[in-house]
Structures are given as structure tokens and as C-alpha cells.
Amino acid sequence: MFKKQTAYVSEFENFLNDMKDKNPKIEEGQRAGRAILWDKAPIDLDARRRADESRVKQLPYVYQSKH
């Protein structure tokens, strides 16, 4: 239906393409960084529940003594 125009390339796109040509491992580093921040292992709900239940309740004001 619509034809995509590919003649125009912005300065920013040129900059990114040049940077990727000079350092081809840049995308690999981006994927590794994404894996560290976002690709997490599934949470074990049973272990999380047990950890929450074993937590000691903290007093509302920590520095106040009980006497």
C-alpha cells in the first residue's frame, strides 16, 4: 500500500552507523548490559514467602527503648 522511502538518512543515523562500523562489538555489549539489568531468573515464590515470614518486625521508631 505505502512505499517506504529509504533515500533520506539522518545525521544521527549516520553517526550510529559509523560508530557501529568502528566498533562492531558495541551491540554485543548492549545485549550483555540488558541481560544484567532486565533478564532475571524467575522468582522462587516459596522461598520468597519463607523469607518474608522469617523477617523480624521492626518497631516504628527504632531508637526508642521499650521502658
N, CA, C and O atoms as CSV, one atom per row, in Angstrom:
chain,resi,resn,atom,element,x,y,z
A,1,MET,N,N,0.815,-1.175,0.000
A,1,MET,CA,C,0.000,0.000,0.000
A,1,MET,C,C,0.871,1.255,0.000
A,1,MET,O,O,0.825,2.052,-0.937
A,2,PHE,N,N,1.673,1.424,1.072
A,2,PHE,CA,C,2.579,2.562,1.126
A,2,PHE,C,C,3.993,2.082,0.863
A,2,PHE,O,O,4.404,1.016,1.321
A,3,LYS,N,N,4.711,2.876,0.131
A,3,LYS,CA,C,6.087,2.528,-0.183
A,3,LYS,C,C,7.007,3.267,0.784
A,3,LYS,O,O,6.890,4.481,0.949
A,4,LYS,N,N,7.911,2.546,1.418
A,4,LYS,CA,C,8.834,3.149,2.374
A,4,LYS,C,C,9.952,3.869,1.631
A,4,LYS,O,O,10.603,3.306,0.751
A,5,GLN,N,N,10.155,5.128,2.009
A,5,GLN,CA,C,11.219,5.904,1.388
A,5,GLN,C,C,12.507,5.677,2.170
A,5,GLN,O,O,12.551,5.896,3.381
A,6,THR,N,N,13.546,5.242,1.483
A,6,THR,CA,C,14.811,4.938,2.153
A,6,THR,C,C,15.937,5.846,1.682
A,6,THR,O,O,17.097,5.590,2.006
A,7,ALA,N,N,15.639,6.881,0.941
A,7,ALA,CA,C,16.692,7.743,0.401
A,7,ALA,C,C,17.304,8.636,1.478
A,7,ALA,O,O,18.509,8.884,1.458
A,8,TYR,N,N,16.494,9.118,2.413
A,8,TYR,CA,C,16.990,10.038,3.430
A,8,TYR,C,C,17.561,9.271,4.618
A,8,TYR,O,O,16.932,8.351,5.140
A,9,VAL,N,N,18.756,9.663,5.034
A,9,VAL,CA,C,19.388,9.116,6.239
A,9,VAL,C,C,19.808,10.304,7.090
A,9,VAL,O,O,20.568,11.161,6.638
A,10,SER,N,N,19.314,10.354,8.320
A,10,SER,CA,C,19.601,11.486,9.201
A,10,SER,C,C,21.055,11.482,9.660
A,10,SER,O,O,21.762,10.481,9.542
A,11,GLU,N,N,21.478,12.624,10.184
A,11,GLU,CA,C,22.847,12.741,10.697
A,11,GLU,C,C,23.060,11.778,11.863
A,11,GLU,O,O,24.117,11.159,11.986
A,12,PHE,N,N,22.052,11.661,12.707
A,12,PHE,CA,C,22.163,10.780,13.861
A,12,PHE,C,C,22.295,9.326,13.430
A,12,PHE,O,O,23.091,8.575,13.995
A,13,GLU,N,N,21.508,8.925,12.419
A,13,GLU,CA,C,21.605,7.562,11.912
A,13,GLU,C,C,22.974,7.314,11.284
A,13,GLU,O,O,23.535,6.228,11.430
A,14,ASN,N,N,23.509,8.302,10.594
A,14,ASN,CA,C,24.869,8.196,10.050
A,14,ASN,C,C,25.885,8.016,11.173
A,14,ASN,O,O,26.790,7.187,11.081
A,15,PHE,N,N,25.722,8.808,12.239
A,15,PHE,CA,C,26.623,8.725,13.387
A,15,PHE,C,C,26.583,7.320,13.999
A,15,PHE,O,O,27.624,6.727,14.281
A,16,LEU,N,N,25.367,6.796,14.202
A,16,LEU,CA,C,25.242,5.457,14.793
A,16,LEU,C,C,25.836,4.383,13.890
A,16,LEU,O,O,26.514,3.473,14.367
A,17,ASN,N,N,25.587,4.487,12.596
A,17,ASN,CA,C,26.140,3.501,11.665
A,17,ASN,C,C,27.667,3.552,11.642
A,17,ASN,O,O,28.319,2.508,11.595
A,18,ASP,N,N,28.246,4.761,11.673
A,18,ASP,CA,C,29.701,4.898,11.705
A,18,ASP,C,C,30.269,4.323,13.000
A,18,ASP,O,O,31.295,3.642,12.993
A,19,MET,N,N,29.591,4.606,14.110
A,19,MET,CA,C,30.067,4.111,15.396
A,19,MET,C,C,30.027,2.576,15.433
A,19,MET,O,O,30.946,1.943,15.954
A,20,LYS,N,N,28.967,1.982,14.882
A,20,LYS,CA,C,28.862,0.525,14.850
A,20,LYS,C,C,29.894,-0.084,13.896
A,20,LYS,O,O,30.382,-1.189,14.133
A,21,ASP,N,N,30.223,0.633,12.820
A,21,ASP,CA,C,31.248,0.142,11.896
A,21,ASP,C,C,32.632,0.161,12.549
A,21,ASP,O,O,33.434,-0.748,12.336
A,22,LYS,N,N,32.909,1.198,13.342
A,22,LYS,CA,C,34.213,1.314,14.004
A,22,LYS,C,C,34.353,0.327,15.160
A,22,LYS,O,O,35.447,-0.174,15.423
A,23,ASN,N,N,33.259,0.050,15.843
A,23,ASN,CA,C,33.289,-0.854,16.991
A,23,ASN,C,C,32.173,-1.886,16.832
A,23,ASN,O,O,31.073,-1.670,17.341
A,24,PRO,N,N,32.423,-2.990,16.147
A,24,PRO,CA,C,31.364,-3.969,15.886
A,24,PRO,C,C,30.867,-4.714,17.131
A,24,PRO,O,O,29.812,-5.348,17.084
A,25,LYS,N,N,31.599,-4.648,18.226
A,25,LYS,CA,C,31.180,-5.348,19.444
A,25,LYS,C,C,30.237,-4.521,20.305
A,25,LYS,O,O,29.850,-4.954,21.390
A,26,ILE,N,N,29.866,-3.352,19.840
A,26,ILE,CA,C,29.027,-2.464,20.649
A,26,ILE,C,C,27.640,-3.063,20.896
A,26,ILE,O,O,27.102,-2.939,21.997
A,27,GLU,N,N,27.066,-3.702,19.895
A,27,GLU,CA,C,25.746,-4.313,20.078
A,27,GLU,C,C,25.812,-5.504,21.022
A,27,GLU,O,O,24.877,-5.746,21.785
A,28,GLU,N,N,26.897,-6.239,20.976
A,28,GLU,CA,C,27.080,-7.362,21.896
A,28,GLU,C,C,27.144,-6.859,23.336
A,28,GLU,O,O,26.581,-7.478,24.239
A,29,GLY,N,N,27.833,-5.733,23.549
A,29,GLY,CA,C,27.893,-5.135,24.877
A,29,GLY,C,C,26.539,-4.638,25.343
A,29,GLY,O,O,26.210,-4.739,26.524
A,30,GLN,N,N,25.752,-4.101,24.422
A,30,GLN,CA,C,24.406,-3.651,24.777
A,30,GLN,C,C,23.538,-4.829,25.196
A,30,GLN,O,O,22.774,-4.726,26.156
A,31,ARG,N,N,23.647,-5.930,24.497
A,31,ARG,CA,C,22.867,-7.120,24.857
A,31,ARG,C,C,23.294,-7.661,26.221
A,31,ARG,O,O,22.453,-8.088,27.012
A,32,ALA,N,N,24.598,-7.641,26.496
A,32,ALA,CA,C,25.091,-8.118,27.792
A,32,ALA,C,C,24.593,-7.206,28.915
A,32,ALA,O,O,24.205,-7.692,29.978
A,33,GLY,N,N,24.601,-5.900,28.690
A,33,GLY,CA,C,24.095,-4.959,29.689
A,33,GLY,C,C,22.615,-5.140,29.941
A,33,GLY,O,O,22.155,-5.061,31.080
A,34,ARG,N,N,21.878,-5.381,28.890
A,34,ARG,CA,C,20.445,-5.620,29.035
A,34,ARG,C,C,20.204,-6.891,29.835
A,34,ARG,O,O,19.300,-6.936,30.670
A,35,ALA,N,N,20.999,-7.915,29.589
A,35,ALA,CA,C,20.835,-9.177,30.310
A,35,ALA,C,C,21.096,-8.986,31.798
A,35,ALA,O,O,20.414,-9.591,32.625
A,36,ILE,N,N,22.067,-8.157,32.149
A,36,ILE,CA,C,22.368,-7.915,33.564
A,36,ILE,C,C,21.207,-7.204,34.244
A,36,ILE,O,O,20.829,-7.563,35.359
A,37,LEU,N,N,20.640,-6.200,33.584
A,37,LEU,CA,C,19.614,-5.379,34.223
A,37,LEU,C,C,18.205,-5.945,34.128
A,37,LEU,O,O,17.415,-5.772,35.056
A,38,TRP,N,N,17.871,-6.612,33.038
A,38,TRP,CA,C,16.476,-6.952,32.809
A,38,TRP,C,C,16.181,-8.442,32.744
A,38,TRP,O,O,15.102,-8.861,33.162
A,39,ASP,N,N,17.071,-9.233,32.249
A,39,ASP,CA,C,16.790,-10.660,32.070
A,39,ASP,C,C,17.133,-11.416,33.351
A,39,ASP,O,O,18.240,-11.933,33.500
A,40,LYS,N,N,16.187,-11.474,34.257
A,40,LYS,CA,C,16.403,-12.111,35.555
A,40,LYS,C,C,15.802,-13.511,35.581
A,40,LYS,O,O,14.899,-13.835,34.809
A,41,ALA,N,N,16.317,-14.319,36.471
A,41,ALA,CA,C,15.776,-15.672,36.660
A,41,ALA,C,C,14.418,-15.560,37.338
A,41,ALA,O,O,14.178,-14.600,38.071
A,42,PRO,N,N,13.539,-16.503,37.115
A,42,PRO,CA,C,12.224,-16.468,37.778
A,42,PRO,C,C,12.367,-16.535,39.298
A,42,PRO,O,O,13.284,-17.169,39.819
A,43,ILE,N,N,11.460,-15.883,39.989
A,43,ILE,CA,C,11.485,-15.842,41.451
A,43,ILE,C,C,10.874,-17.125,42.003
A,43,ILE,O,O,9.818,-17.565,41.548
A,44,ASP,N,N,11.544,-17.718,42.984
A,44,ASP,CA,C,11.002,-18.885,43.682
A,44,ASP,C,C,10.029,-18.358,44.733
A,44,ASP,O,O,10.449,-17.819,45.757
A,45,LEU,N,N,8.733,-18.514,44.481
A,45,LEU,CA,C,7.719,-17.923,45.351
A,45,LEU,C,C,7.715,-18.535,46.742
A,45,LEU,O,O,7.446,-17.838,47.720
A,46,ASP,N,N,8.010,-19.825,46.848
A,46,ASP,CA,C,8.032,-20.476,48.159
A,46,ASP,C,C,9.187,-19.933,49.004
A,46,ASP,O,O,9.007,-19.643,50.187
A,47,ALA,N,N,10.349,-19.799,48.412
A,47,ALA,CA,C,11.496,-19.253,49.148
A,47,ALA,C,C,11.242,-17.798,49.527
A,47,ALA,O,O,11.632,-17.370,50.613
A,48,ARG,N,N,10.605,-17.043,48.666
A,48,ARG,CA,C,10.290,-15.642,48.965
A,48,ARG,C,C,9.292,-15.549,50.126
A,48,ARG,O,O,9.435,-14.695,51.000
A,49,ARG,N,N,8.289,-16.425,50.132
A,49,ARG,CA,C,7.299,-16.427,51.210
A,49,ARG,C,C,7.967,-16.758,52.544
A,49,ARG,O,O,7.704,-16.102,53.552
A,50,ARG,N,N,8.842,-17.790,52.550
A,50,ARG,CA,C,9.538,-18.170,53.791
A,50,ARG,C,C,10.444,-17.049,54.290
A,50,ARG,O,O,10.538,-16.823,55.497
A,51,ALA,N,N,11.106,-16.351,53.386
A,51,ALA,CA,C,11.967,-15.236,53.781
A,51,ALA,C,C,11.142,-14.094,54.373
A,51,ALA,O,O,11.558,-13.470,55.349
A,52,ASP,N,N,9.981,-13.821,53.788
A,52,ASP,CA,C,9.115,-12.770,54.326
A,52,ASP,C,C,8.568,-13.131,55.696
A,52,ASP,O,O,8.460,-12.271,56.570
A,53,GLU,N,N,8.219,-14.409,55.892
A,53,GLU,CA,C,7.682,-14.847,57.178
A,53,GLU,C,C,8.746,-14.857,58.269
A,53,GLU,O,O,8.413,-14.674,59.439
A,54,SER,N,N,9.993,-15.061,57.930
A,54,SER,CA,C,11.049,-15.138,58.937
A,54,SER,C,C,11.632,-13.771,59.290
A,54,SER,O,O,12.484,-13.665,60.172
A,55,ARG,N,N,11.182,-12.749,58.618
A,55,ARG,CA,C,11.689,-11.402,58.894
A,55,ARG,C,C,11.180,-10.908,60.244
A,55,ARG,O,O,10.007,-11.088,60.569
A,56,VAL,N,N,12.069,-10.277,61.040
A,56,VAL,CA,C,11.708,-9.748,62.351
A,56,VAL,C,C,11.069,-8.383,62.148
A,56,VAL,O,O,11.597,-7.540,61.424
A,57,LYS,N,N,9.918,-8.172,62.799
A,57,LYS,CA,C,9.215,-6.895,62.680
A,57,LYS,C,C,10.035,-5.794,63.347
A,57,LYS,O,O,10.590,-5.990,64.428
A,58,GLN,N,N,10.107,-4.647,62.701
A,58,GLN,CA,C,10.853,-3.514,63.229
A,58,GLN,C,C,9.882,-2.566,63.916
A,58,GLN,O,O,8.762,-2.366,63.446
A,59,LEU,N,N,10.318,-1.976,65.041
A,59,LEU,CA,C,9.495,-1.008,65.744
A,59,LEU,C,C,9.344,0.253,64.898
A,59,LEU,O,O,10.215,0.556,64.082
A,60,PRO,N,N,8.243,0.997,65.085
A,60,PRO,CA,C,8.040,2.200,64.278
A,60,PRO,C,C,9.159,3.220,64.457
A,60,PRO,O,O,9.591,3.848,63.490
A,61,TYR,N,N,9.634,3.388,65.706
A,61,TYR,CA,C,10.733,4.309,65.952
A,61,TYR,C,C,11.872,3.488,66.540
A,61,TYR,O,O,11.794,3.070,67.695
A,62,VAL,N,N,12.911,3.253,65.778
A,62,VAL,CA,C,13.956,2.305,66.126
A,62,VAL,C,C,14.745,2.719,67.362
A,62,VAL,O,O,15.196,1.858,68.118
A,63,TYR,N,N,14.919,4.009,67.582
A,63,TYR,CA,C,15.792,4.487,68.658
A,63,TYR,C,C,15.088,4.613,69.989
A,63,TYR,O,O,15.732,4.975,70.974
A,64,GLN,N,N,13.804,4.334,70.070
A,64,GLN,CA,C,13.076,4.440,71.322
A,64,GLN,C,C,13.148,3.104,72.071
A,64,GLN,O,O,12.894,2.046,71.496
A,65,SER,N,N,13.497,3.168,73.368
A,65,SER,CA,C,13.569,1.940,74.144
A,65,SER,C,C,12.176,1.546,74.615
A,65,SER,O,O,11.239,2.343,74.556
A,66,LYS,N,N,12.048,0.290,75.091
A,66,LYS,CA,C,10.719,-0.211,75.472
A,66,LYS,C,C,10.340,0.121,76.919
A,66,LYS,O,O,9.242,-0.257,77.325
A,67,HIS,N,N,11.162,0.796,77.724
A,67,HIS,CA,C,10.760,1.045,79.100
A,67,HIS,C,C,10.105,2.340,79.252
A,67,HIS,O,O,9.704,2.702,80.358
